[in-house]
Amino acid sequence: MAAFVHTPVPLRASLTKASISRSAFMGRRAAAVSVASLKSSVRMQQLPVFTRAMDEFKNEYPDFAKRGWGATVKAERWNGRHVMAGWVILVATGYAKGHGLIPDASSLLNLKEWGTLAALGNQQPITNERAIILIAHVHLLFVSVAAALAPFAFQDKLLLAPGEQDDKPAGLIPPLQFGLNKNAETWNGRVAMLGLLVLVGSSVATKTPVLDTLNKGLGNLLF
């Protein structure tokens, strides 16, 4: 009986040791799973689509990739900057239209004076407002080309210098950082591009001019 009474003590100790070792193993396993899931989330964060597109372009067009042409991080940053500048121009154009700052906005151009550039393609002339907006965008395009090909020393360059490495892709969801940094600029550029797609898509779907759609979206603040 004494032996029977004292036997549960080592059994409980052994069970306790086994449970502790099992819990330690499960803890290590859970930690390994969490680390693996973290690595997987990091890989999903980088999304091979971006790096794959860049690698494929580098393999197919190595000479262009060395100079920064094609699928590059700088190209995405510049596209975002152009779209953000486009939003400013759209709002400014709507404000100018609503406050009568465009002279003779509704008057049609004379095809005999301006030629086929003033036509929409079906021999219907464009308005003076449309012509002014078109020429303003052409000027902005040339300024952008000049800034890309021959930037000043203080400007951010679009093309890569010989031997210069491009930045790493930000991934599908860049880290959210406030302030003046590259991740914040990437977020702003992507949101601006997505917003422009929504604006143009809504304009096409409702068959209304882009400025009218923008004005309605802003609560008729422009005109």
Beta strands, then each sheet from edge to edge (+ up, - down):
end
